Amino acid sequence: MLAKAALFVFLVGMVVIGWVSMKKTSTLGDFFLGGRKIGPWFSAFAYGTTYFSAVVFIGFAGKFGWAMGFNCLWIAFGNTVIGSLLAWLVLAKRTRRMTQNLDVMTMPEFLHERFEGKFVKMISAVIIFVFLLPYSASVFKGLGHLFEATFTISYDMALLLMILITGVYLVMGGYFAITLTDFIQGMIMLVGAVLMVGVFVGKGGGLSTVIATIAQNYPQHVPVDKQPSLLLLGALVFMTSFGVWGMPQMVQKFYAIKDEKFINKAAVVTTLFALIITGAAYFTGTMTHLFYDKPILLNGKPAFDQLIPAMLTTYLPAPLLVVILLLVLSASMSTLSSLVLLSASAIAIDLYKGHVNPKISKEDSVFMMRFLSAVFVVISYFIARFQFGIIVTLMSLSWGVVAGAFMAPFLYGLYWKRTTLPGIKSGMFAGVFLAIWLFFKLGPEKAPLSASIAMIVPFAVVPVVSLMTKPPSAKTLTKAFDKV
């Protein structure tokens, strides 16, 4: 009863925020970027809550905490230092200035204006739509199963509930609503993460006892020949830390910050947020070696994503379990809303406004973004509900393909004037091709390695092709790099 009451209050609050935010959303820039008026705290929490979804707490923490023991904490370190602190310090200021100089709102628009490419916007938009929409559905799926088990409601009903609420506040308020809800959800995540670790450590007999017990149990539970290689660990750290530098839903946060003087403050806030969230998630994952002698089996196979939910429901008191459930819900809804908004922008801004009807009115643009956001939320429901085979594959490929396609072109576009349109097209092709080919060649278990290679190779391809092709016009370079 307590859980359902807390859930009701939380969801009503999200709808109220959507309604309030709708009054501040009159233009396409308002709906997609909050009018570029988002302060440092809201920007930092928007970045952090989009970065860390329920996948970190439920899937990654259970799987890698069991398989890698304390080594999985290197993932938390990478996500904190590289994926959060360095991302803000290296990318934020230059991204904000250059996107304003070029008057662009999306990654495809940036590539189009920066490199004078007629079709690069369309290609980029298709990549985003095809691979990020299924990713959003995978988050819905995991959340639906968790609520099915906890609130004793059907999976279908759980999905419908989550999609209805996410759709309502996103369609009403756009990016304003996302940042406001992200801040509230981020605070819930911080409180829940700290309390969760505290209770589990207490159940384990104190911090020193917990560390010693995990160190003793891990090699017994996972023999040396079964432990993941350092290469796979390094690839996982690289993929989840550097990969966000090229993810459109992450760099969007840099477009929207109100003033450059807020960037350092936002960087510090984001870093502390990431340290607490990832540290808590992965340390909790290592504590599976305290409470289990072997993984939970489902149909005769290890079900690593069942370990953390089982720990939560078994060892946490009811009031704290409610907080943790809101934590997982918050992490998921923030990621979902950003992914859906980005998918809608790929069609409304990059394809329709960019190629079909460049003179679309302000009112029609906002209406189209709202309409498509609602449509894509519904599509996400059907993908999560029916789990079509091809869609499941696209979910697994999404991170590697998107980061492989955009990371090198985006970074070279920010920092190297000699980068050319053929160079970034070649880099995008190399990244997408390698991510897909290596995924099937090496197998899903080595997906982090495949994704890492797909991200690295374009950094060699782009400059080689660029040096052999005609540079962008001086006019475009002057406009893009003005005061950068």
C-alpha positions as CSV (number, residue, x, y, z in Angstrom):
1,M,0.0,0.0,0.0
2,L,2.8,2.4,0.9
3,A,4.6,1.7,-2.4
4,K,1.5,2.4,-4.4
5,A,0.8,5.6,-2.5
6,A,4.3,6.8,-3.1
7,L,4.2,5.9,-6.7
8,F,0.9,7.8,-7.1
9,V,2.3,11.0,-5.5
10,F,5.5,10.7,-7.6
11,L,3.6,10.3,-10.9
12,V,1.1,13.1,-10.1
13,G,4.1,15.4,-9.4
14,M,5.5,14.6,-12.8
15,V,2.3,15.5,-14.6
16,V,2.0,18.8,-12.6
17,I,5.6,19.7,-13.7
18,G,4.6,19.0,-17.3
19,W,1.6,21.3,-17.0
20,V,3.7,24.1,-15.5
21,S,6.4,23.7,-18.1
22,M,3.9,23.9,-20.9
23,K,3.4,27.6,-20.2
24,K,7.1,28.2,-20.9
25,T,7.2,26.4,-24.2
26,S,6.1,28.4,-27.2
27,T,8.9,27.9,-29.8
28,L,10.7,24.9,-31.2
29,G,13.9,26.1,-29.3
30,D,11.9,26.2,-26.1
31,F,10.5,22.7,-26.6
32,F,13.8,21.1,-27.6
33,L,16.5,23.1,-25.7
34,G,14.5,25.0,-23.1
35,G,15.4,28.2,-24.9
36,R,19.1,27.6,-24.0
37,K,18.2,29.0,-20.6
38,I,19.0,26.0,-18.3
39,G,21.0,26.7,-15.2
40,P,24.0,24.7,-13.9
41,W,22.3,22.5,-11.4
42,F,19.5,21.6,-13.7
43,S,21.9,21.0,-16.6
44,A,24.1,18.8,-14.4
45,F,21.2,16.7,-13.2
46,A,19.8,16.5,-16.7
47,Y,23.1,15.1,-17.9
48,G,23.5,12.7,-15.0
49,T,20.0,11.3,-14.9
50,T,20.1,10.8,-18.7
51,Y,23.5,9.0,-18.4
52,F,22.5,6.6,-15.7
53,S,19.3,4.6,-16.3
54,A,17.9,1.6,-14.5
55,V,20.2,-0.5,-16.7
56,V,23.1,0.6,-14.5
57,F,21.4,-0.4,-11.2
58,I,19.7,-3.6,-12.4
59,G,21.5,-5.0,-15.4
60,F,25.1,-3.7,-15.4
61,A,25.6,-3.8,-11.6
62,G,24.3,-7.3,-11.2
63,K,26.1,-8.7,-14.2
64,F,29.5,-7.1,-13.9
65,G,29.5,-6.9,-10.1
66,W,29.2,-10.7,-10.1
67,A,31.5,-11.4,-13.0
68,M,34.3,-8.8,-12.2
69,G,34.1,-8.3,-8.4
70,F,35.9,-5.1,-7.3
71,N,37.2,-4.6,-10.9
72,C,33.8,-3.4,-11.9
73,L,34.5,-0.2,-9.8
74,W,36.8,0.8,-12.7
75,I,33.6,1.4,-14.7
76,A,32.4,3.8,-12.0
77,F,35.7,5.6,-12.1
78,G,35.7,5.9,-15.9
79,N,32.0,7.1,-15.9
80,T,32.8,9.7,-13.3
81,V,36.1,11.1,-14.5
82,I,35.9,10.6,-18.3
83,G,32.1,10.4,-19.0
84,S,31.2,13.3,-16.6
85,L,34.0,15.6,-15.6
86,L,36.1,15.6,-18.7
87,A,33.0,15.6,-21.0
88,W,31.9,18.9,-19.5
89,L,35.4,20.4,-19.4
90,V,36.4,19.4,-23.0
91,L,33.1,19.6,-24.8
92,A,30.6,21.9,-23.1
93,K,32.0,25.4,-23.8
94,R,33.0,24.8,-27.4
95,T,29.8,22.9,-28.1
96,R,27.6,25.7,-26.8
97,R,29.4,28.4,-28.7
98,M,29.6,26.6,-32.0
99,T,26.0,25.5,-32.0
100,Q,24.9,29.0,-31.3
101,N,27.2,30.3,-34.1
102,L,25.7,27.9,-36.5
103,D,22.2,28.3,-35.1
104,V,21.6,24.5,-34.8
105,M,19.7,22.4,-32.2
106,T,20.6,18.8,-33.0
107,M,23.6,16.7,-33.9
108,P,22.4,16.2,-37.5
109,E,21.9,19.9,-37.9
110,F,25.4,20.5,-36.5
111,L,27.0,18.2,-39.0
112,H,25.0,19.7,-41.8
113,E,26.0,23.3,-41.1
114,R,29.5,22.6,-40.0
115,F,30.4,20.6,-43.1
116,E,28.1,22.0,-45.7
117,G,26.6,18.6,-46.3
118,K,23.3,18.2,-48.2
119,F,22.5,14.6,-47.1
120,V,24.5,14.2,-43.9
121,K,21.6,15.5,-41.9
122,M,19.3,12.9,-43.3
123,I,21.8,10.1,-42.8
124,S,22.4,11.2,-39.2
125,A,18.7,11.5,-38.5
126,V,18.0,7.9,-39.8
127,I,20.8,6.5,-37.6
128,I,19.4,8.2,-34.5
129,F,15.8,7.1,-35.2
130,V,16.7,3.5,-36.1
131,F,19.0,2.8,-33.2
132,L,17.9,5.1,-30.3
133,L,14.2,4.4,-30.4
134,P,14.6,0.7,-29.7
135,Y,17.1,1.6,-26.9
136,S,14.3,3.6,-25.3
137,A,12.0,0.6,-25.6
138,S,14.6,-1.6,-23.8
139,V,14.5,0.8,-20.8
140,F,10.7,0.6,-20.7
141,K,10.9,-3.2,-20.8
142,G,13.2,-3.5,-17.8
143,L,11.1,-1.1,-15.8
144,G,7.9,-2.9,-16.7
145,H,9.3,-6.2,-15.4
146,L,10.5,-4.6,-12.1
147,F,7.1,-3.0,-11.5
148,E,5.3,-6.2,-12.4
149,A,7.2,-8.0,-9.6
150,T,7.0,-5.2,-7.0
151,F,3.5,-3.8,-7.3
152,T,1.8,-7.1,-8.3
153,I,0.4,-5.6,-11.5
154,S,0.7,-7.1,-15.0
155,Y,3.6,-6.3,-17.2
156,D,1.2,-4.8,-19.8
157,M,-0.4,-2.5,-17.2
158,A,3.1,-1.5,-15.8
159,L,4.2,-0.6,-19.4
160,L,1.0,1.4,-20.1
161,L,1.4,3.3,-16.8
162,M,5.0,4.3,-17.4
163,I,4.4,5.3,-21.0
164,L,1.3,7.3,-20.1
165,I,3.1,9.4,-17.5
166,T,6.3,9.8,-19.5
167,G,4.3,10.8,-22.5
168,V,2.1,13.3,-20.7
169,Y,4.9,15.4,-19.1
170,L,7.2,15.2,-22.1
171,V,4.5,16.2,-24.7
172,M,3.3,19.0,-22.5
173,G,6.5,20.6,-21.4
174,G,9.3,19.3,-23.6
175,Y,12.9,20.0,-22.4
176,F,11.7,22.4,-19.6
177,A,9.7,19.5,-18.2
178,I,12.6,17.1,-18.6
179,T,15.0,19.3,-16.7
180,L,12.6,20.0,-13.9
181,T,11.7,16.3,-13.5
182,D,15.4,15.3,-13.9
183,F,16.3,17.5,-10.9
184,I,13.7,15.9,-8.7
185,Q,14.4,12.4,-9.9
186,G,18.2,13.1,-9.5
187,M,17.7,14.0,-5.8
188,I,15.7,10.8,-5.3
189,M,18.5,8.8,-7.0
190,L,21.1,10.3,-4.7
191,V,19.2,9.6,-1.5
192,G,18.2,6.1,-2.6
193,A,21.7,5.1,-3.7
194,V,23.3,6.2,-0.4
195,L,20.6,4.5,1.7
196,M,20.8,1.3,-0.4
197,V,24.5,0.9,0.1
198,G,24.2,1.7,3.8
199,V,21.6,-1.0,4.5
200,F,23.5,-3.7,2.5
201,V,26.8,-2.8,4.2
202,G,25.0,-3.0,7.5
203,K,23.6,-6.4,6.6
204,G,27.0,-7.6,5.7
205,G,28.6,-6.6,9.1
206,G,30.2,-3.3,8.3
207,L,32.4,-1.9,5.5
208,S,35.7,-3.7,6.4
209,T,33.9,-7.0,6.8
210,V,32.0,-6.6,3.6
211,I,35.2,-5.8,1.6
212,A,37.1,-8.7,3.1
213,T,34.2,-11.2,2.5
214,I,33.8,-10.1,-1.1
215,A,37.6,-10.4,-1.7
216,Q,37.4,-14.0,-0.2
217,N,34.2,-15.1,-2.0
218,Y,34.8,-13.7,-5.5
219,P,37.6,-16.1,-6.6
220,Q,35.6,-19.0,-5.2
221,H,32.4,-18.0,-7.0
222,V,34.1,-17.0,-10.3
223,P,37.3,-19.1,-10.9
224,V,40.2,-17.3,-12.6
225,D,39.6,-19.0,-15.9
226,K,36.0,-17.7,-15.9
227,Q,36.8,-14.1,-15.0
228,P,36.5,-11.5,-17.8
229,S,39.8,-10.4,-19.3
230,L,41.4,-7.0,-18.7
231,L,40.8,-6.3,-22.4
232,L,37.0,-6.7,-22.0
233,L,37.1,-4.6,-18.8
234,G,39.0,-1.9,-20.6
235,A,36.6,-2.0,-23.5
236,L,33.6,-1.7,-21.2
237,V,35.1,1.3,-19.4
238,F,35.9,2.9,-22.7
239,M,32.5,2.3,-24.2
240,T,30.5,3.5,-21.3
241,S,32.8,6.5,-20.5
242,F,34.0,7.9,-23.8
243,G,31.0,6.7,-25.7
244,V,28.8,9.4,-24.2
245,W,30.9,12.1,-25.9
246,G,29.3,11.2,-29.1
247,M,25.8,10.3,-28.0
248,P,23.3,13.0,-29.2
249,Q,21.1,12.8,-26.2
250,M,24.1,13.7,-24.0
251,V,25.7,16.5,-25.9
252,Q,22.3,18.1,-26.2
253,K,22.7,19.1,-22.6
254,F,25.7,21.4,-23.5
255,Y,23.6,23.2,-26.2
256,A,21.0,24.2,-23.6
257,I,23.0,25.6,-20.7
258,K,22.2,29.2,-20.0
259,D,25.7,30.7,-19.7
260,E,29.3,29.6,-20.2
261,K,30.3,30.8,-16.7
262,F,28.1,28.0,-15.3
263,I,30.0,25.2,-17.1
264,N,32.6,24.6,-14.4
265,K,29.9,24.5,-11.7
266,A,27.8,22.1,-13.7
267,A,31.0,19.9,-14.3
268,V,31.6,19.6,-10.5
269,V,27.9,18.8,-9.8
270,T,27.7,16.2,-12.5
271,T,31.0,14.6,-11.3
272,L,29.8,14.3,-7.7
273,F,26.4,12.9,-8.9
274,A,28.2,10.3,-11.1
275,L,30.6,9.3,-8.3
276,I,27.7,8.6,-5.9
277,I,25.4,6.9,-8.4
278,T,27.9,4.7,-10.2
279,G,29.9,4.0,-7.0
280,A,26.7,2.9,-5.2
281,A,25.4,0.9,-8.2
282,Y,28.6,-1.1,-8.9
283,F,29.6,-1.5,-5.2
284,T,26.1,-3.0,-4.7
285,G,26.8,-5.3,-7.6
286,T,30.0,-6.6,-6.0
287,M,27.9,-7.3,-2.8
288,T,26.1,-10.0,-4.7
289,H,29.0,-12.2,-3.5
290,L,27.9,-11.5,0.0
291,F,24.4,-12.8,-0.4
292,Y,24.6,-15.5,-3.1
293,D,26.9,-18.5,-3.8
294,K,25.9,-18.7,-7.4
295,P,23.8,-16.6,-9.9
296,I,20.0,-17.0,-10.0
297,L,19.0,-19.4,-12.8
298,L,16.2,-18.8,-15.2
299,N,15.4,-21.6,-17.6
300,G,18.7,-23.2,-16.7
301,K,20.7,-20.1,-17.6
302,P,22.3,-17.4,-15.2
303,A,19.9,-14.4,-14.9
304,F,22.3,-11.7,-13.7
305,D,19.7,-9.0,-14.0
306,Q,17.7,-10.8,-11.3
307,L,20.4,-10.6,-8.7
308,I,19.9,-6.9,-7.6
309,P,16.1,-7.0,-7.6
310,A,16.2,-10.2,-5.5
311,M,18.6,-8.5,-3.0
312,L,16.3,-5.5,-2.9
313,T,13.1,-7.3,-2.2
314,T,14.8,-9.8,0.3
315,Y,16.9,-7.5,2.4
316,L,15.5,-4.0,2.3
317,P,12.7,-2.8,4.7
318,A,9.5,-1.8,3.0
319,P,9.9,2.0,3.3
320,L,13.4,1.9,1.9
321,L,12.4,-0.4,-0.9
322,V,9.8,2.2,-1.9
323,V,12.6,4.8,-2.1
324,I,14.8,2.4,-4.2
325,L,11.9,1.7,-6.6
326,L,11.4,5.4,-7.1
327,L,15.2,5.6,-7.7
328,V,15.0,3.0,-10.5
329,L,11.9,4.7,-11.9
330,S,13.6,8.1,-11.8
331,A,16.7,6.8,-13.6
332,S,14.5,5.2,-16.3
333,M,12.0,8.0,-16.9
334,S,14.7,10.6,-17.3
335,T,16.6,8.5,-19.8
336,L,13.4,7.6,-21.7
337,S,12.2,11.2,-22.0
338,S,15.6,12.3,-23.5
339,L,15.7,9.4,-26.0
340,V,12.1,10.0,-27.1
341,L,12.6,13.7,-27.5
342,L,15.7,13.1,-29.6
343,S,13.9,10.5,-31.8
344,A,11.1,13.0,-32.4
345,S,13.7,15.7,-33.3
346,A,15.3,13.4,-35.9
347,I,12.0,13.4,-37.8
348,A,10.5,16.9,-37.0
349,I,13.7,19.0,-37.1
350,D,16.2,17.1,-39.1
351,L,14.1,15.4,-41.8
352,Y,10.8,17.4,-42.1
353,K,12.0,20.9,-41.3
354,G,15.4,20.2,-42.8
355,H,14.4,18.6,-46.1
356,V,10.6,18.7,-46.7
357,N,9.3,22.1,-45.4
358,P,12.1,24.5,-44.2
359,K,9.5,27.3,-43.9
360,I,7.2,25.5,-41.4
361,S,5.7,27.9,-38.9
362,K,6.7,28.2,-35.2
363,E,3.4,26.9,-34.1
364,D,3.4,23.9,-36.5
365,S,7.0,23.0,-35.5
366,V,6.1,22.8,-31.8
367,F,2.9,20.9,-32.6
368,M,4.9,18.4,-34.7
369,M,7.4,17.8,-32.0
370,R,4.6,17.2,-29.4
371,F,2.8,14.9,-31.8
372,L,5.9,12.9,-32.7
373,S,6.9,12.6,-29.1
374,A,3.6,11.1,-28.3
375,V,3.8,8.8,-31.3
376,F,7.3,7.6,-30.4
377,V,6.2,6.9,-26.8
378,V,3.5,4.7,-28.2
379,I,5.9,2.9,-30.6
380,S,8.2,2.3,-27.7
381,Y,5.4,0.6,-25.9
382,F,4.7,-1.8,-28.8
383,I,8.5,-2.6,-29.2
384,A,8.8,-3.3,-25.4
385,R,5.5,-5.3,-25.4
386,F,6.2,-7.6,-28.4
387,Q,10.0,-7.8,-28.5
388,F,10.4,-8.3,-32.2
389,G,13.6,-10.2,-33.0
390,I,15.1,-7.5,-35.2
391,I,14.4,-4.9,-32.5
392,V,16.2,-6.9,-29.8
393,T,19.3,-6.9,-32.0
394,L,19.0,-3.2,-32.6
395,M,18.8,-2.6,-28.9
396,S,22.1,-4.5,-28.4
397,L,23.8,-2.6,-31.2
398,S,22.5,0.9,-30.4
399,W,25.3,2.2,-28.2
400,G,28.1,1.1,-30.4
401,V,26.5,2.2,-33.7
402,V,25.5,5.7,-32.5
403,A,28.7,6.4,-30.7
404,G,30.7,4.9,-33.6
405,A,28.9,7.1,-36.1
406,F,29.0,10.5,-34.3
407,M,31.9,10.6,-31.8
408,A,34.8,11.2,-34.2
409,P,32.9,13.5,-36.6
410,F,31.6,15.6,-33.7
411,L,35.0,16.0,-31.9
412,Y,36.9,16.8,-35.1
413,G,34.1,19.2,-36.1
414,L,34.6,21.0,-32.8
415,Y,38.4,21.1,-32.8
416,W,39.9,20.7,-36.3
417,K,39.2,23.2,-39.0
418,R,40.6,21.0,-41.7
419,T,38.0,18.3,-41.2
420,T,35.9,17.8,-44.4
421,L,32.5,16.4,-45.4
422,P,34.0,13.3,-47.1
423,G,36.1,12.8,-44.0
424,I,33.2,12.7,-41.6
425,K,31.0,10.7,-43.9
426,S,33.8,8.1,-44.2
427,G,34.2,8.1,-40.4
428,M,30.5,7.6,-39.9
429,F,30.4,4.7,-42.4
430,A,33.4,3.1,-40.7
431,G,31.9,3.4,-37.3
432,V,28.5,2.0,-38.2
433,F,29.9,-0.8,-40.3
434,L,32.4,-1.9,-37.7
435,A,29.8,-1.8,-34.9
436,I,27.4,-4.0,-36.8
437,W,30.0,-6.4,-38.4
438,L,32.0,-7.0,-35.2
439,F,28.9,-7.4,-33.1
440,F,27.9,-10.5,-35.2
441,K,31.5,-11.6,-35.7
442,L,32.6,-11.5,-32.1
443,G,29.2,-12.2,-30.5
444,P,27.0,-10.2,-28.1
445,E,29.1,-11.1,-25.1
446,K,31.9,-9.0,-26.6
447,A,29.7,-6.1,-27.6
448,P,31.8,-3.6,-25.5
449,L,34.9,-4.6,-27.5
450,S,33.0,-4.3,-30.8
451,A,31.6,-0.9,-29.8
452,S,35.0,0.4,-28.6
453,I,36.7,-0.5,-31.9
454,A,33.9,1.1,-33.8
455,M,34.5,4.3,-31.8
456,I,38.3,4.3,-32.2
457,V,38.8,3.5,-35.9
458,P,36.9,6.6,-37.2
459,F,39.5,8.8,-35.4
460,A,42.0,7.5,-37.9
461,V,39.7,7.4,-40.9
462,V,38.4,11.0,-40.6
463,P,41.8,12.8,-40.8
464,V,43.2,10.6,-43.5
465,V,40.2,11.2,-45.8
466,S,40.0,14.9,-44.8
467,L,43.6,15.6,-45.8
468,M,42.9,14.1,-49.2
469,T,39.8,16.2,-49.9
470,K,38.8,19.8,-50.2
471,P,38.4,21.7,-46.9
472,P,35.2,23.5,-46.0
473,S,34.8,27.1,-47.2
474,A,36.5,30.0,-45.3
475,K,33.0,31.5,-44.7
476,T,31.7,28.4,-42.9
477,L,34.8,28.1,-40.8
478,T,34.8,31.8,-39.8
479,K,31.1,31.5,-38.8
480,A,31.6,28.2,-36.9
481,F,34.8,29.1,-35.0
482,D,33.8,32.7,-34.2
483,K,35.0,33.4,-30.6
484,V,35.5,29.6,-30.0
